[in-house]
Amino acid sequence: MKFLSVSPSARASALSDAVTSVEMGAYSAFYNPATMVNITSKYSATIGSVQWITDI
């Protein structure tokens, strides 16, 4: 399942996906759901798009 190895967050990619202890807002559910307790805002949402290159 190659799609699981692609990071959905540009910030996490820049940090080499070493963000398991960093509060990332809505992305926290992807990396470490336990950090979601630190989210101070009432609402948090994120939208992303990945262009997949297949069959190369």
N, C-alpha and C positions, 0 to 999 in steps of 0.2 A: 504494500500500500504506500506508494511513493508520495501521495498527497499528504500523508501525516508528517513528512519530514520538511515541508515548506512552512516557514513561519508566516503567520497572518499579520504580524506587526512589524513595521519598519524599525521602530525603536528596539524591539527585541532582536531583530536581525543585526542591527548595528552593535548590539552588546553580545553578539555570538550566541544568542538564545540562552544566556545565563541570567535569567530574570525570575527564577523561582521564588526569590524572597522580595522582589520589587513589586510594589502596588502599581498595577497597570490599568486600573479602571475596569472596563468591560472585558478587556483581554485577560484579566485575572482568571476567569473561568477556564480558559484554555491552558494556561501555564501552571497555576497553583490555586485552586478554588479556596484554599484556606486564607489567602490574602484578601479575599473579598470583604472580610469583616473590617478592613481598614479604609474602605471607600467612604468618604465623608459626604459626598453628594447624594441626593435622594434618587436621582436617575442617572444611568450611565448606559450609553449605547455606542456602537461602533459599526462602521460599514467599510467593507474592503472588497477588492477585486484582484484576482490573480489570473494572469494570462498563461495558460498551460501550453508548453511545447511538448508534443507527443510524437512518438514514432521516429525518433532521430537516431 
